[in-house]
């Protein structure tokens, strides 16, 4: 079981929209509130899709960075 303090990484590199959000949603179902999930995605649409998904689900956007074409977007579940 994942504790609220731990981070979960969802590797969606190489996948196109909507796959990164679908993988994130699946991972979020199995974690307790307060868990941080970081999506790694190469699809530029994830920069918009992941924060929109987080807002719709009531989760908090923690950070969004990009390094060498890989976006790392972290949300905290509520």
Backbone atoms as SQL, in Angstrom:
CREATE TABLE atoms (id INTEGER PRIMARY KEY, chain TEXT, resi INTEGER, resn TEXT, atom TEXT, x REAL, y REAL, z REAL);
INSERT INTO atoms VALUES
  (1, 'A', 1, 'UNK', 'N', 0.847, -1.186, 0.000),
  (2, 'A', 1, 'UNK', 'CA', 0.000, 0.000, 0.000),
  (3, 'A', 1, 'UNK', 'C', 0.887, 1.241, 0.000),
  (4, 'A', 2, 'UNK', 'N', 0.435, 2.284, -0.627),
  (5, 'A', 2, 'UNK', 'CA', 1.195, 3.523, -0.727),
  (6, 'A', 2, 'UNK', 'C', 0.779, 4.455, 0.396),
  (7, 'A', 3, 'UNK', 'N', 1.762, 5.043, 1.070),
  (8, 'A', 3, 'UNK', 'CA', 1.442, 6.007, 2.114),
  (9, 'A', 3, 'UNK', 'C', 1.239, 7.372, 1.483),
  (10, 'A', 4, 'UNK', 'N', 0.516, 8.276, 2.148),
  (11, 'A', 4, 'UNK', 'CA', 0.277, 9.585, 1.569),
  (12, 'A', 4, 'UNK', 'C', 1.553, 10.369, 1.293),
  (13, 'A', 5, 'UNK', 'N', 2.644, 10.034, 1.957),
  (14, 'A', 5, 'UNK', 'CA', 3.884, 10.774, 1.774),
  (15, 'A', 5, 'UNK', 'C', 4.681, 10.306, 0.550),
  (16, 'A', 6, 'UNK', 'N', 4.346, 9.149, 0.013),
  (17, 'A', 6, 'UNK', 'CA', 5.161, 8.619, -1.065),
  (18, 'A', 6, 'UNK', 'C', 4.705, 9.157, -2.416),
  (19, 'A', 7, 'UNK', 'N', 5.628, 9.104, -3.361),
  (20, 'A', 7, 'UNK', 'CA', 5.344, 9.578, -4.711),
  (21, 'A', 7, 'UNK', 'C', 5.221, 8.377, -5.639),
  (22, 'A', 8, 'UNK', 'N', 4.320, 8.492, -6.586),
  (23, 'A', 8, 'UNK', 'CA', 4.117, 7.460, -7.591),
  (24, 'A', 8, 'UNK', 'C', 4.489, 8.061, -8.932),
  (25, 'A', 9, 'UNK', 'N', 5.264, 7.339, -9.726),
  (26, 'A', 9, 'UNK', 'CA', 5.639, 7.803, -11.053),
  (27, 'A', 9, 'UNK', 'C', 4.846, 7.013, -12.087),
  (28, 'A', 10, 'UNK', 'N', 4.191, 7.750, -12.971),
  (29, 'A', 10, 'UNK', 'CA', 3.433, 7.163, -14.070),
  (30, 'A', 10, 'UNK', 'C', 4.206, 7.470, -15.344),
  (31, 'A', 11, 'UNK', 'N', 4.803, 6.457, -15.923),
  (32, 'A', 11, 'UNK', 'CA', 5.627, 6.653, -17.115),
  (33, 'A', 11, 'UNK', 'C', 4.750, 6.552, -18.357),
  (34, 'A', 12, 'UNK', 'N', 4.490, 7.699, -18.975),
  (35, 'A', 12, 'UNK', 'CA', 3.682, 7.747, -20.191),
  (36, 'A', 12, 'UNK', 'C', 4.499, 8.300, -21.356),
  (37, 'A', 13, 'UNK', 'N', 5.805, 8.195, -21.256),
  (38, 'A', 13, 'UNK', 'CA', 6.659, 8.670, -22.343),
  (39, 'A', 13, 'UNK', 'C', 6.390, 7.863, -23.600),
  (40, 'A', 14, 'UNK', 'N', 6.291, 8.586, -24.728),
  (41, 'A', 14, 'UNK', 'CA', 6.037, 7.936, -26.005),
  (42, 'A', 14, 'UNK', 'C', 4.570, 7.712, -26.310),
  (43, 'A', 15, 'UNK', 'N', 3.706, 7.990, -25.361),
  (44, 'A', 15, 'UNK', 'CA', 2.268, 7.799, -25.566),
  (45, 'A', 15, 'UNK', 'C', 1.612, 9.116, -25.963),
  (46, 'A', 16, 'UNK', 'N', 0.593, 9.029, -26.788),
  (47, 'A', 16, 'UNK', 'CA', -0.129, 10.207, -27.255),
  (48, 'A', 16, 'UNK', 'C', -1.437, 10.362, -26.479),
  (49, 'A', 17, 'UNK', 'N', -1.959, 11.573, -26.502),
  (50, 'A', 17, 'UNK', 'CA', -3.228, 11.912, -25.871),
  (51, 'A', 17, 'UNK', 'C', -4.301, 10.946, -26.365),
  (52, 'A', 18, 'UNK', 'N', -5.108, 10.420, -25.496),
  (53, 'A', 18, 'UNK', 'CA', -5.305, 10.703, -24.072),
  (54, 'A', 18, 'UNK', 'C', -4.605, 9.712, -23.140),
  (55, 'A', 19, 'UNK', 'N', -3.709, 8.889, -23.658),
  (56, 'A', 19, 'UNK', 'CA', -3.093, 7.821, -22.866),
  (57, 'A', 19, 'UNK', 'C', -2.416, 8.302, -21.579),
  (58, 'A', 20, 'UNK', 'N', -1.663, 9.428, -21.569),
  (59, 'A', 20, 'UNK', 'CA', -1.055, 9.845, -20.296),
  (60, 'A', 20, 'UNK', 'C', -2.085, 10.106, -19.191),
  (61, 'A', 21, 'UNK', 'N', -3.200, 10.727, -19.541),
  (62, 'A', 21, 'UNK', 'CA', -4.232, 11.003, -18.533),
  (63, 'A', 21, 'UNK', 'C', -4.932, 9.714, -18.110),
  (64, 'A', 22, 'UNK', 'N', -5.135, 8.812, -19.026),
  (65, 'A', 22, 'UNK', 'CA', -5.768, 7.531, -18.680),
  (66, 'A', 22, 'UNK', 'C', -4.885, 6.760, -17.711),
  (67, 'A', 23, 'UNK', 'N', -3.592, 6.726, -17.974),
  (68, 'A', 23, 'UNK', 'CA', -2.673, 6.031, -17.047),
  (69, 'A', 23, 'UNK', 'C', -2.652, 6.708, -15.679),
  (70, 'A', 24, 'UNK', 'N', -2.669, 8.036, -15.678),
  (71, 'A', 24, 'UNK', 'CA', -2.698, 8.772, -14.419),
  (72, 'A', 24, 'UNK', 'C', -3.974, 8.462, -13.641),
  (73, 'A', 25, 'UNK', 'N', -5.103, 8.471, -14.318),
  (74, 'A', 25, 'UNK', 'CA', -6.385, 8.189, -13.655),
  (75, 'A', 25, 'UNK', 'C', -6.398, 6.788, -13.052),
  (76, 'A', 26, 'UNK', 'N', -5.864, 5.822, -13.769),
  (77, 'A', 26, 'UNK', 'CA', -5.795, 4.448, -13.238),
  (78, 'A', 26, 'UNK', 'C', -4.928, 4.385, -11.986),
  (79, 'A', 27, 'UNK', 'N', -3.785, 5.062, -12.028),
  (80, 'A', 27, 'UNK', 'CA', -2.881, 5.058, -10.875),
  (81, 'A', 27, 'UNK', 'C', -3.514, 5.776, -9.686),
  (82, 'A', 28, 'UNK', 'N', -4.255, 6.839, -9.937),
  (83, 'A', 28, 'UNK', 'CA', -4.854, 7.624, -8.859),
  (84, 'A', 28, 'UNK', 'C', -5.957, 6.864, -8.139),
  (85, 'A', 29, 'UNK', 'N', -6.576, 5.910, -8.801),
  (86, 'A', 29, 'UNK', 'CA', -7.648, 5.126, -8.169),
  (87, 'A', 29, 'UNK', 'C', -7.146, 4.303, -6.995),
  (88, 'A', 30, 'UNK', 'N', -5.892, 3.909, -7.043),
  (89, 'A', 30, 'UNK', 'CA', -5.355, 2.953, -6.073),
  (90, 'A', 30, 'UNK', 'C', -4.505, 3.564, -4.975),
  (91, 'A', 31, 'UNK', 'N', -4.514, 4.888, -4.844),
  (92, 'A', 31, 'UNK', 'CA', -3.664, 5.525, -3.836),
  (93, 'A', 31, 'UNK', 'C', -4.523, 6.329, -2.857),
  (94, 'A', 32, 'UNK', 'N', -4.043, 6.484, -1.627),
  (95, 'A', 32, 'UNK', 'CA', -4.790, 7.275, -0.652),
  (96, 'A', 32, 'UNK', 'C', -4.670, 8.778, -0.929),
  (97, 'A', 33, 'UNK', 'N', -5.591, 9.530, -0.376),
  (98, 'A', 33, 'UNK', 'CA', -5.550, 10.988, -0.489),
  (99, 'A', 33, 'UNK', 'C', -4.211, 11.490, 0.036),
  (100, 'A', 34, 'UNK', 'N', -3.685, 12.504, -0.635),
  (101, 'A', 34, 'UNK', 'CA', -2.405, 13.083, -0.228),
  (102, 'A', 34, 'UNK', 'C', -1.210, 12.521, -0.962),
  (103, 'A', 35, 'UNK', 'N', -1.431, 11.509, -1.783),
  (104, 'A', 35, 'UNK', 'CA', -0.332, 10.913, -2.540),
  (105, 'A', 35, 'UNK', 'C', 0.006, 11.795, -3.737),
  (106, 'A', 36, 'UNK', 'N', 1.280, 11.965, -3.987),
  (107, 'A', 36, 'UNK', 'CA', 1.725, 12.699, -5.171),
  (108, 'A', 36, 'UNK', 'C', 2.005, 11.712, -6.290),
  (109, 'A', 37, 'UNK', 'N', 1.453, 12.016, -7.455),
  (110, 'A', 37, 'UNK', 'CA', 1.675, 11.219, -8.649),
  (111, 'A', 37, 'UNK', 'C', 2.361, 12.108, -9.675),
  (112, 'A', 38, 'UNK', 'N', 3.445, 11.624, -10.240),
  (113, 'A', 38, 'UNK', 'CA', 4.169, 12.362, -11.261),
  (114, 'A', 38, 'UNK', 'C', 4.039, 11.629, -12.579),
  (115, 'A', 39, 'UNK', 'N', 3.506, 12.320, -13.567),
  (116, 'A', 39, 'UNK', 'CA', 3.372, 11.775, -14.911),
  (117, 'A', 39, 'UNK', 'C', 4.576, 12.230, -15.723),
  (118, 'A', 40, 'UNK', 'N', 5.250, 11.291, -16.357),
  (119, 'A', 40, 'UNK', 'CA', 6.319, 11.599, -17.301),
  (120, 'A', 40, 'UNK', 'C', 5.739, 11.409, -18.693),
  (121, 'A', 41, 'UNK', 'N', 5.714, 12.494, -19.480),
  (122, 'A', 41, 'UNK', 'CA', 5.085, 12.424, -20.794),
  (123, 'A', 41, 'UNK', 'C', 5.898, 13.209, -21.821),
  (124, 'A', 42, 'UNK', 'N', 5.939, 12.687, -23.033),
  (125, 'A', 42, 'UNK', 'CA', 6.581, 13.389, -24.129),
  (126, 'A', 42, 'UNK', 'C', 5.564, 14.086, -25.026),
  (127, 'A', 43, 'UNK', 'N', 4.307, 13.791, -24.859),
  (128, 'A', 43, 'UNK', 'CA', 3.248, 14.431, -25.643),
  (129, 'A', 43, 'UNK', 'C', 2.989, 15.828, -25.072),
  (130, 'A', 44, 'UNK', 'N', 3.195, 16.883, -25.860),
  (131, 'A', 44, 'UNK', 'CA', 2.990, 18.246, -25.359),
  (132, 'A', 44, 'UNK', 'C', 1.569, 18.506, -24.859),
  (133, 'A', 45, 'UNK', 'N', 0.590, 17.750, -25.328),
  (134, 'A', 45, 'UNK', 'CA', -0.793, 17.937, -24.885),
  (135, 'A', 45, 'UNK', 'C', -0.952, 17.634, -23.396),
  (136, 'A', 46, 'UNK', 'N', -0.068, 16.820, -22.846),
  (137, 'A', 46, 'UNK', 'CA', -0.153, 16.476, -21.426),
  (138, 'A', 46, 'UNK', 'C', -0.026, 17.700, -20.533),
  (139, 'A', 47, 'UNK', 'N', 0.683, 18.718, -21.011),
  (140, 'A', 47, 'UNK', 'CA', 0.871, 19.950, -20.240),
  (141, 'A', 47, 'UNK', 'C', -0.482, 20.608, -19.939),
  (142, 'A', 48, 'UNK', 'N', -1.432, 20.434, -20.835),
  (143, 'A', 48, 'UNK', 'CA', -2.775, 20.995, -20.647),
  (144, 'A', 48, 'UNK', 'C', -3.743, 19.953, -20.091),
  (145, 'A', 49, 'UNK', 'N', -3.618, 18.720, -20.570),
  (146, 'A', 49, 'UNK', 'CA', -4.571, 17.674, -20.206),
  (147, 'A', 49, 'UNK', 'C', -4.478, 17.254, -18.743),
  (148, 'A', 50, 'UNK', 'N', -3.267, 17.104, -18.235),
  (149, 'A', 50, 'UNK', 'CA', -3.110, 16.644, -16.846),
  (150, 'A', 50, 'UNK', 'C', -3.637, 17.673, -15.846),
  (151, 'A', 51, 'UNK', 'N', -3.279, 18.953, -15.957),
  (152, 'A', 51, 'UNK', 'CA', -3.859, 19.934, -15.032),
  (153, 'A', 51, 'UNK', 'C', -5.386, 20.022, -15.140),
  (154, 'A', 52, 'UNK', 'N', -5.929, 19.898, -16.351),
  (155, 'A', 52, 'UNK', 'CA', -7.387, 19.927, -16.514),
  (156, 'A', 52, 'UNK', 'C', -8.020, 18.729, -15.820),
  (157, 'A', 53, 'UNK', 'N', -7.424, 17.559, -15.978),
  (158, 'A', 53, 'UNK', 'CA', -7.932, 16.363, -15.300),
  (159, 'A', 53, 'UNK', 'C', -7.891, 16.556, -13.786),
  (160, 'A', 54, 'UNK', 'N', -6.781, 17.092, -13.285),
  (161, 'A', 54, 'UNK', 'CA', -6.636, 17.305, -11.836),
  (162, 'A', 54, 'UNK', 'C', -7.725, 18.247, -11.323),
  (163, 'A', 55, 'UNK', 'N', -7.974, 19.335, -12.030),
  (164, 'A', 55, 'UNK', 'CA', -9.033, 20.272, -11.617),
  (165, 'A', 55, 'UNK', 'C', -10.388, 19.588, -11.602),
  (166, 'A', 56, 'UNK', 'N', -10.697, 18.834, -12.643),
  (167, 'A', 56, 'UNK', 'CA', -12.005, 18.169, -12.732),
  (168, 'A', 56, 'UNK', 'C', -12.200, 17.145, -11.626),
  (169, 'A', 57, 'UNK', 'N', -11.127, 16.551, -11.172),
  (170, 'A', 57, 'UNK', 'CA', -11.213, 15.511, -10.131),
  (171, 'A', 57, 'UNK', 'C', -10.994, 16.054, -8.718),
  (172, 'A', 58, 'UNK', 'N', -10.695, 17.346, -8.609),
  (173, 'A', 58, 'UNK', 'CA', -10.494, 17.951, -7.300),
  (174, 'A', 58, 'UNK', 'C', -9.111, 17.726, -6.724),
  (175, 'A', 59, 'UNK', 'N', -8.157, 17.331, -7.559),
  (176, 'A', 59, 'UNK', 'CA', -6.783, 17.138, -7.115),
  (177, 'A', 59, 'UNK', 'C', -6.003, 18.440, -7.269),
  (178, 'A', 60, 'UNK', 'N', -4.829, 18.488, -6.670),
  (179, 'A', 60, 'UNK', 'CA', -4.000, 19.697, -6.672),
  (180, 'A', 60, 'UNK', 'C', -2.814, 19.521, -7.607),
  (181, 'A', 61, 'UNK', 'N', -2.594, 20.497, -8.489),
  (182, 'A', 61, 'UNK', 'CA', -1.401, 20.511, -9.323),
  (183, 'A', 61, 'UNK', 'C', -0.240, 20.991, -8.466),
  (184, 'A', 62, 'UNK', 'N', 0.810, 20.200, -8.343),
  (185, 'A', 62, 'UNK', 'CA', 1.951, 20.528, -7.496),
  (186, 'A', 62, 'UNK', 'C', 3.059, 21.195, -8.308),
  (187, 'A', 63, 'UNK', 'N', 3.390, 20.613, -9.451),
  (188, 'A', 63, 'UNK', 'CA', 4.454, 21.186, -10.272),
  (189, 'A', 63, 'UNK', 'C', 4.359, 20.659, -11.688),
  (190, 'A', 64, 'UNK', 'N', 4.991, 21.398, -12.585),
  (191, 'A', 64, 'UNK', 'CA', 5.091, 20.974, -13.980),
  (192, 'A', 64, 'UNK', 'C', 6.433, 21.479, -14.507),
  (193, 'A', 65, 'UNK', 'N', 7.269, 20.552, -14.945),
  (194, 'A', 65, 'UNK', 'CA', 8.578, 20.917, -15.480),
  (195, 'A', 65, 'UNK', 'C', 8.782, 20.185, -16.808),
  (196, 'A', 66, 'UNK', 'N', 9.790, 20.624, -17.526),
  (197, 'A', 66, 'UNK', 'CA', 10.138, 19.986, -18.797),
  (198, 'A', 66, 'UNK', 'C', 11.655, 19.914, -18.873),
  (199, 'A', 67, 'UNK', 'N', 12.155, 18.751, -19.258),
  (200, 'A', 67, 'UNK', 'CA', 13.592, 18.573, -19.422),
  (201, 'A', 67, 'UNK', 'C', 13.831, 17.698, -20.643),
  (202, 'A', 68, 'UNK', 'N', 14.458, 18.283, -21.651),
  (203, 'A', 68, 'UNK', 'CA', 14.824, 17.558, -22.858),
  (204, 'A', 68, 'UNK', 'C', 13.616, 16.855, -23.498),
  (205, 'A', 69, 'UNK', 'N', 12.486, 17.550, -23.537),
  (206, 'A', 69, 'UNK', 'CA', 11.294, 17.026, -24.189),
  (207, 'A', 69, 'UNK', 'C', 10.429, 16.129, -23.331),
  (208, 'A', 70, 'UNK', 'N', 10.816, 15.900, -22.081),
  (209, 'A', 70, 'UNK', 'CA', 10.012, 15.084, -21.173),
  (210, 'A', 70, 'UNK', 'C', 9.366, 16.006, -20.142),
  (211, 'A', 71, 'UNK', 'N', 8.053, 15.988, -20.118),
  (212, 'A', 71, 'UNK', 'CA', 7.293, 16.780, -19.153),
  (213, 'A', 71, 'UNK', 'C', 7.077, 15.925, -17.909),
  (214, 'A', 72, 'UNK', 'N', 7.338, 16.530, -16.755),
  (215, 'A', 72, 'UNK', 'CA', 7.084, 15.872, -15.466),
  (216, 'A', 72, 'UNK', 'C', 6.024, 16.711, -14.765),
  (217, 'A', 73, 'UNK', 'N', 4.832, 16.168, -14.643),
  (218, 'A', 73, 'UNK', 'CA', 3.702, 16.905, -14.076),
  (219, 'A', 73, 'UNK', 'C', 3.242, 16.154, -12.833),
  (220, 'A', 74, 'UNK', 'N', 3.271, 16.851, -11.697),
  (221, 'A', 74, 'UNK', 'CA', 2.961, 16.212, -10.420),
  (222, 'A', 74, 'UNK', 'C', 1.647, 16.755, -9.887),
  (223, 'A', 75, 'UNK', 'N', 0.778, 15.831, -9.465),
  (224, 'A', 75, 'UNK', 'CA', -0.493, 16.179, -8.828),
  (225, 'A', 75, 'UNK', 'C', -0.570, 15.489, -7.475),
  (226, 'A', 76, 'UNK', 'N', -1.308, 16.092, -6.564),
  (227, 'A', 76, 'UNK', 'CA', -1.547, 15.490, -5.243),
  (228, 'A', 76, 'UNK', 'C', -3.021, 15.131, -5.165),
  (229, 'A', 77, 'UNK', 'N', -3.296, 13.891, -4.815),
  (230, 'A', 77, 'UNK', 'CA', -4.693, 13.437, -4.730),
  (231, 'A', 77, 'UNK', 'C', -5.353, 14.010, -3.489),
  (232, 'A', 78, 'UNK', 'N', -6.656, 14.160, -3.584),
  (233, 'A', 78, 'UNK', 'CA', -7.463, 14.637, -2.452),
  (234, 'A', 78, 'UNK', 'C', -8.597, 13.701, -2.198);
